[in-house]
Amino acid sequence: DDNSGVSLSGSTNNTIATVTGANALQGEADLTFDGSTLGQSISSSGEGITLTATGNHYANIKVDANRTGAGNTLLNLQGHWNGTEVASIVLGAGADTTNKDDGILRFFTATSGSSSTERVRIDSNGDLNLGNNPTNQYGYKLNIQDSAILYAQTASSNGTELKLYLDHGNTVANFGTVSTSHLAF
């Protein structure tokens, strides 16, 4: 008790206190802060963090990280099963080497028994890259990297071309050119 009659009960190290009634504080065993990490133990489905906007408003979660290298992680949302990471979404700094005001989104998944691998990347130009280790070394808006590669190419003088490549450059199929009025095969 302090001089005002407020008492703290049920506390252990690093628990966060909540108000339980008039002049009563309760230490929350499932909600902790150790000076670096805020933690919550979940005992039922649907528990966690809820942001509720009343009226005509929206909620916001903001992460502000002053990373210095191109591609550095700014936020990593991880999904674990029994202690093993199985999926994650990474918000990262882009390739701008001066002020890091460009960004990338990277999506990771894991197959059974393997480590998490990047499968999808949206780069700072809005280009969508799919596949294992999805980078966009050729500058296409849609880049699918695996054993076969599909590109939607807008650099043609005839319009937009859709081509299927194998081994980075050998055209297997040219699906046609799209002009403003038709698709040519």
Disulfide bonds with the S-S distance in Angstrom:
none
